[in-house]
Amino acid sequence: MNVAEAVGRVLASLGVDTAFGVVGSGNFHVTNALIEHGVRFVAARHEGGAATMADAYARTGGRVGVLSVHQGPGLTNAMTGITEAAKSRTPLIVLAAEVTEPRSNFFVDQAALATAVGAVPLRITSAETAAAQTAQAFHLARDGRRTVLLNLPLEVQSRPVPVSLTSPASQASSPPTSVSPASAPSVPASPASAPPGHVSLTPVPGSPGSSEPEAREVARLAELLGAARRPVFVAGRGARAAKQELEELAERIGALLATSAVAKGLFRGSPWDLDVSGGFASPLTAELVRGADVIVGWGCALNMWTMRQGTLIGPETKVVQVDLDADALGAHRPIHLGVVGDVALTARSVTTLLAGGGDDLRPAPAAPDGSGGEAPAGPDNGLGVPDVRGGSGGEVPAGPDNGLGEPGVPDGSDRGARGGPGGGGYRSAGLAGRIARENRWRDVPYDDEGGEGRIDPRTLTIELDDLLPAERVVSVDSGNFMGYPSMFLDVPDERGFCFTQAFQSIGLGLATAIGAALAQPDRLAVAALGDGGALMGVAELETVVRLGLAMVIVVYDDEGYGAEVHHFGPDGHSLDTVTFPPVDIAAIARGFGCEAVTVRDRADLAAVAGWLDGPRHRPLLIHAKVSGARGSWWLEEAFRGH
């Protein structure tokens, strides 16, 4: 057994079940070693597509992703996808062949490339340490949630490795590597009960590197939430494994539940689910988040996107962040309290503290002062949080919803009560009704702008939402169009939405959908693309067909880069560089072996229903000629940040 074979064997033994890549001479042997030891290999048509497939597979499947690429250009071709993964803290291992001779045509400083985009570079340095270094890369990716570049020097790959050095016992040690301490962060210990290969999101409390929050910070958060009248939770990427804990805490204090875009679907099924906060938010969601007196970001950056450049934070709102990464606290905006710790552990600890004496932490309600605003602040509670009393700034008197998104408390209910449909905090029966009636974008009235051979993207997406099965996984590319599939297509849970947008690159959507489809074969994969992104990633249509994926690919075609059109067009700039003549994308798809339909109005969607009712032997591409008279609502918000 040589080093390349040992690397494949070790990764398979650690639970890796799928790898993606494009095979060249430098990664030929390591890829075949993965296959020999039972790892499914998915060959992409471009390394950039392979990287994003591996990223999406890890995100939606809860496993460590693996990418295999050739040295030099194989790695540089993959760098956009690797950058997206690194920015998203996706647990991903990039196996890259490496030449170390600077005079080689293939030479590039691969470690520097990784460092530049936020990935962690490691290198196999010898036959004796190969197995342990491979295991180190795996544990760093899985437990540290990092994208790791594992360089495989060509001159080392062929060296013989004794089989004894690839045993589990030999992998226990972590020998020195080429990574400096600054580049290799400490990794929390993985729970002994974690299935091989699965990403550990909740380390064992008390274990070395445990992410338990400090008791003092938990007490401060409990006190703040106990005093809150209108709390809102915004869950992000770091909260995707903490649904139960967050819902239990929210039930106790009467909090409403929202997410960032990447965690969309996390609270699906709750009557208090506001869906996505930020630029994508519906008018009701924006109103209710803006009306909060306490906003807690759970594993969420609370950045310009999630908080609409801060406009969703009221002038008196207390802002809290809970995150594993201390550097993330307050990185985007001032906060009143930051808690370093795992989201699930922190929420559970706060719930336990409140359950033991939670109502004592909540100030007794005062009668409204009748002024229509907040009464003078009461005594400070030690956190700089005043006792907010009646009037429109706090809870309104018992009675029906006041129409402002600030619910009244039903007659006979306890203002401090937790849980139940009438439940205290921000919750009331009236507000539950408003959320059910008004919170979805499809329930917001609009003037259909279709006509002259083009369909309104809202109408298109609402119709697709009704047609497509509920068990779906939606992957969205970047561009002016992306708010429509993101907010008009419902998803069953947080695993039903894959949003590779941390780097804001267009062209990743189709590859994202392939990775998500392979991670969740029991769900219909839906790729939502703009015409620009579709044509950038078009090579992977062959991959979809070759793999036999029953995927729906929706192309929102406005014949240009819509974001730039609507950004610069209103100022009178020439748009010749960002608009293009019509392209028959449906014909291109048929050339790859897809079924395809061009949609210009509702009637054309009958072909989609026919495909859904049929055997679905081939993927379906929907070439939607969409109206593009103006930019989408979220784009208008985004322009304010430029």
N, C-alpha and C positions, 0 to 999 in steps of 0.2 A: 504494500500500500504506500502510495506517495502522498505528499502534502495536499495536493488538490483533492485526492480521494478522501483523505482524512477530514478535510473541511466539510465535504458533503455528508460524510458519515456522521460527524458530530452534530451538525445542524438537524439532520433527520432524527437523531436520537433525542434531541432536545424538544422535539415536537413540531418542527417545521413541516407543513404538509403541502405547501404550494409555493412555487417560485416563478418569477416572470423574467423575461429578458430577451435579448437578441444574442445569438451565439456567434462568436468569432474564434480565431485560433487561441487567443489567450484565456478564454473562459470555457473552452470546449470541455476540458477534462473535469473541472469542478461541477459544471452543469450535469454532465453524465453521471457523476458520482451522486449527486442529489437524486437523480432519476433512479439509479441502481438501488438506492436505499428507501425507495417508496415515495419520494416527493414528486407531486405532479408538477410538470414544467409547462408553462404557457408561453409559447413563442409569440412575440409581438412583431409588428412590421417596422417599428422604430423604437429606439431605446427610450425616447421621451414618453411614448405611450406605455412602454413596459413599466417605467418608474411610477407613473400615475396609477396603472392597474394595481401594482403592488401596494401603493399607498391606500387606495380605496379598499382593497381586500383587507388590509389590516384594520382600517377604521370601522368597516361594517361587519367584519367577521370576528373582531376581538382577538386577533392572533398577530404574531410577529410576521411582517411582510418580508419577502426576500426578492432582491433584484440581482440578476447576473449580467455583467456587461464586459465587453472587450476593453483592453487598455486604451488610454488616450481618447480617440474620437468616440469610442463606445461610451465612455464616461461623460465626455462633454455633451454628447447628444442627449444624455439623460438629465443634465443638470437642472433644467427648469422643473421637471417633476421631483427631483431630489430636493430642490429648494422649497417647493410647496410642502413636501413631507416634513422637512426640518423645521420650517416655520410653524407647522401644525403639531409638532411634537409627536409625530407618528412613529410608533415602534417599527423600524424598518432597517434591515441589513442590506447594504449594497456590496455585493461581491464583485470587485473590480480587479481584473488582471492589471499588472503594473510593470512598466519597464523603468529601470533605475539608471540607465545610461543616458546622460543628457544629449548625446549625439544621435540617439535614435529618433526616427521620424515620429514615433509614437510617444515620445517623452513629453510629459507635462507634470507639473508639481501637483499631483492628485490630492495630497494631504492639504495643500493650501486651498485648492478648490473647495474641498469639503468645509474647511474652517470658514471660508469666506461666506458660505451660505448658511452657516449655523449647524452643519452636521459635525459629527465627531469622527476624526480620522484615527484608524488603527491599522496595524500592519502585521502580517505573519512574518516573523523574523527568522525562524529556524524550524527544522523538522521536529526537534525535541519539544518545542513550545507551541506547535501549531494547534493541537487539540485544545489546550488550555486557553490560548488566545482567541480561538473561535468561540469557545464557551463564554469568554469574557465579553466579546462583542454581542453575543446573544443576550446575556443578562443585562448589559447596559441598555440595549434596545428595549427589552421587555420591561425591566423594572424601573429604569430611568426614563422610559418613554422618550427615547432619542432615536434620531436617524443616524446610523453608524456606517461609515465607509470602511470596509475591511479590505485593505489592499493586499493583493496576492502577487508578490514579485515573481516574474517568470522563472528566474534562476532558483527560486526556493520551491516552486510548485512541484517539481519533479523529484525532489529529494525523498528518499525512503523513510517511512515512519513505522516503527514497530507497532503492531496491532494493540499491544498492551497500553500504549500511550493514548489510545482513543477510547479507553474504557471510561465509564462515569467517574470512577475514583480519580483518574488522572486529570479530569476536567475541573476538579474542585479548586485547585490553586489558580491564582491569577498572577502570572509572571509579569515582569516589567515589559512595557511595550514602548513604541515610539511616541506615545502621546504624553504631552506634558501634563502636570497636575492641573493646570488651568483649563486644559481642554477635556479633561476626564472628570466630570463631576461625580461625587459620591452617589452610590446607587442604594436605594433602600432594599432591605432584605425581602425576598419573595416568600409569600406564605408557603409552608410545606404542602398545604392542601391544594395549591393552584394546579390545574391540569397542565401537563406539558405543553409548551407553546403558547398558552393563553396569556394575555396581558394582565398583569396584576394591577388593579386599580385601587385596591384597599389593602395596604400592608398590615400585617398582624400587629395590633397594639402592643407596645412595649418591646417589640423586636428592634435589633440594631437598625438605625436609620428609619425607625417608625415615624409616621406622619401624624401622630396624635397631636392635637393642638394643646397649648399650655392651658392649664386650668384657669389661670387669671384671665386669659383672653376669652375663654368660653364664658366665664361669669360676666364679663363686660358685654359680650354679645347677647347673652340671655337677658341681662338687665335692659339693654337697648330695645330688644324685641318685645320684652314684657311691657314696655312703655309705649310701644307703637300703636297708633290708631289705624293707620292705613299702610301696612307693610306690603311690599312687593318683592318677590324673589325673582332674580334673573339668573338662570342656570346656563353655564357655558360648556365648552368642551370638557373641562375638568369635572363636570357634574354628571356626565352621562351614565355613570354607574351608581348614582346616588338617588334615584327616583323615589324609592320607598322612604328613605330617611328624610328627604326634603318635603315630601307630601305629608308625612306625619308631623313634622315641625310646623309646616304651614297650616295644618288643620288645628293645631293647638293655639296658634296666635291669630288665625284668621287672615293669613296672607294670600294674595293672588300670585299666580304662577306664570312666569314668562321665561323665554329662552333667548339666547343669541341664535343666529342663523344656523351655526354648526350643530346645535343641540335641538333643532326643530323636531317636534314630535315627542319629546321626553315626557310631557305631562298629558299626552293624548288620553282622553277618557275622563279627565277631571272636569267638573263643571266650572272650575276656577282657572282653567287653562286659557291664557291670553295669546298663546302662540308666540310669534317672534317679536321681540322688542327692537326698536331702532328704525332704520330707514324703510324696512319692509313692513313695519307695524301698520295694522289697520287703524282707522281713526279712533275707534273705541280703545284699542290697546294703548295708543299714544296718550289718550286722555287719562286713562287709569294709571299708567306708569307716571305720568306727569303729576298726578294728584297724590302720589305716595308721600308719606312723611318719613318712611325709611325704605331705602332700596338696598338689598343685599345681593351682591354679585357672587355667585357660588361657582368657583372655577371659571370665572368670566372676566375678561379684561375691562369691561365697561368702557370700550373705546368709542371713537367718533361714530362708528357704524351702529353700535348697539344703543348708544345714548343720543343719537342724532346731534352730534357736535355739542352735546350737553344740554340741548333744549328739552330733553325729557326729565331733567332733574330740576325740581322746584327750588326756589330760593331758600327755603327752610328745610329742605329734605336732608336727612342724614344718610350718608353713603357709606356702605360697608363692603369690604372684599374679603373673601375666604379663598385662599389659594395655597397650593403646595410650595410655590416659588415665592420667596419673600421679595424678590426683585419685581414681581408683578404687582405688588400692592402699591396703589397710588401711581402707577406708571403713566396712566393716561389722564388722571384728574385727581384733585384733592379728595381724600377720604377722611371720614371721621373715626373709623376703626378698621384696622387690618388684622386678620387672623391667619397665621401660618399653620396650615394643617390640611389633611385630607378632607374633602367635602363631606363624605358620608360619616366619617368619625366625628367631625365637628358638629354636624346637624344632629347626630344621635346624642352627643354629649349635651348640647343645648336643650334638646327635648327632655332628657332625663333631669336636668337641673330645673327646668320649668315645671315638670310634673311633680317634683318634690316640694315646690313652693312658688310655682310660677305666678299664681294669681297675686301673690304678695308683691311681685315685682311690677305689676300693672297698676298704675294709679287709678283710683276710683273716679268714675266719670262725674263731671260737674254739669250743672244745668247750663244750657246755652245762654249767652248774655244778650242775645237778640240783636247784636250789632251786624250780623251777617258776615263778620270776619272772625279772626281768632281773638279770644279774650287775652288779656295780658298773661304772659308766661308765668307759670307757677314756679315753685322752688326747683332749682337745678337738681338733677338726680345723681350728680357726680360724674356724669359722662358728657356734660354740656348739652343734655337733652332736656328741654323744658317739659313741664307737665302741660301738654296741649289740651285745652279745654274746648267746650262746645262752640257752636257757630259753624259756618261753612268750612272753616279750616280744620275742624275735627269731625267727630261723628255728628250727624244731624239728629234731630229728635226722632223718636219712634214714628214710623209711618212709611209710606211708599217711597220708592226711589225718587230722588230729587231731580233726575234728568241730567245731572252734571257728572254722572259716573261716581258720585259720592253717595253710597247707599244709606238709606235710613235703617234703623233697627226695628224689626217687626214688633208689634205690641206683645208684651208679655215675655220678650226674650231678655236674656241677661247680656248686657253690653260686654261683659268680660268673659262670656261663655266661649268655649272652644268647640269647633266642629259643628256639624249639622248645616242644613241648607240656609239657616238664617243666621248663622254662626258667629258673630263677633268679629272684631278687627275690621278688615275692609269688606267682609262678606255680608251679604244679605240675600233674602229670597228675590228681591227686586233686581239686584245686580246679577244674580245667576240667570235671571230671565233675559236681561240685556245681553249678557255674554253669549247666550244660546242663540239669540236673534240677530245680533249685530256684529259679532267679533270676526267672522270670516270675511275676507275681501269679497267673495262672491255675493255676499249679502248687502254690499254697499252699492247703491244705485249708480249707474253710469250711462252716458250717452254712447251708444254703439257707433264707432267710427269706421266700420267696415263699408265696403262698396267699391265699385269700379274694379272688380276682380281681386280685391284684398279683404281679408277677414280681420276683425279686431282681435288682437292677441288675448284680450280678456275673454271674449266670447269663445274663441278657440279653446282656451285652457279650461274654462268652465265645462264645456261640452266634453272634453277629454276626461275631466275629473269624474263626470257621470258615467262615461263609457268604460273606463279602465277598471279592472278589479281592485278592490280595496287593499289586498295584499300586494304591495308594490314597493320598490326601492327606486327613488327618484334621484338622479344625478344631474347637476346643473352646471353648465359652462358659464363663462363670464361674458357680460355685455349688457347693452341697454335692455334687452329682452328679459333678463334673468329673474326679475321680480315676479313675472307672471307665473312661470312654473313653480317658483319657490313658494308663492303664497296662494295660488289658485288651485294647485294640486295638493290634495290632502295626503298625509302619510300615516301609517298605522302606529309608528313609534319612532324613537330616535335612530334606530337602525334602518329606517325607511327613507332616510335623506342623507345624501353624501354631497358635501359642499366644499370642493377643493378650490378655495378662494383666498387662502392666506397670502398668496403672492400676487393675486389678481391677474393671472395670466389667462388669456383666452386660448382655446384649443385643447384644453384638458378634459372636456366633458365626456367625449365618447369613451376614452380610455378609463375614466372614472367609472362609467357605467359598466364596463366590462369587468373590472375588479369587483364592483359591488354585486354584479350578477353571479359571479363565481363564488362569492362568499355566502350568498343567500339564494341558492337555486330554487327554493320553494316560492319565491316572489317574482312577479313580473318586473323586469328591469326596464326603466324608462330613462332615456337620455334626452335632455333638453338642451339644444344647441342653437346658437345664432348661425347665420350663414358664414360669417367669417371664421368662427371656431370650428364649424363643421368641415370647411375646406382645409383648414390647417391640420386637422386630425383625420382626414379622410382615409388614409392608408389603413387605419384600424377597422374599417368596415370589412375588409377581408378577414380579419381576426374574428369578428363577430360571426360572420358566415361560416368560417372554418370550424369554429367551436360549436356551431349549431345552437346559438343562444336565441331564444324566443324573445327578442328585445323589441321595444318600441322606441324609435329614434325620431324625435320631433325637432324639425329645423324651422326656427322662426326667421324667415327670410325677408329682410327689408332692403336688401341689395346694397349693403354698406356697413361700415363700422358705426352703428347707431349712436354709441356713446359720444363719439367725436362729432358726428353730424349734429347732434342736439346740443353739444357743448359750444361749438364754434359757429354753427350756422346762424344762430340769432344775432351774432355780431357782424354779419355780412361777409365773413371769410369765404373764400372759394373752398368748395368741398370736393373738388375733382380728385384729390388724393385719397379720399375715404369713401367714395361711392363707386359702384361697379355696374357693368351691364348685367342683365339677367343671366342666370346659370340654371340649367335644368338639373337640379340636384337629384330629383327623382330618377332621371335617366342614369345618372352616375351610379346611384345606389343599385339600380337594376343590373348595371354592368358588373357590380361586385357579387351579385347573386341575391340581393334583398328583394322582397316585395316592396312596392312603393306607390304612393298616391300623392297627387298634388291637391292641396286644399285651398280654395279661394272663398268658400262660404260654408255655412252649416251643412248644406245638402251633401257636400263632398265627403263628409265624415261617415257616411253610410259604409264606405269601403273599410273604414277602421272597425266598425262593428262586425262586418263580415269576416275580417281577419281574426278578430277575437273569438268569434263563434266557430272558426275553423280549426284545423290541426296545428297551426302555428309552426309549420316546419321550417320556415325561413323568417328572419327578422323583418320587421316592417318599418320603413322610413316614411314619415309624413312630412312632405315638403309644403310647409304652410306659407303662403304668400300673405304676409301680415301688413296691416296698415302701419305707417310710421310717420304720421303727420307731426307728432310731438314726442318728446322724451317721456319715459315712464316716471311715475311719481317718485320712486326711490332715487332715480338719477338726479332729479332736481335737488333732493336732499344731499346727495353726494357732491354735487358741484359746490355746495357751500363750504366743503372742506378743502377745496383746491385753491 
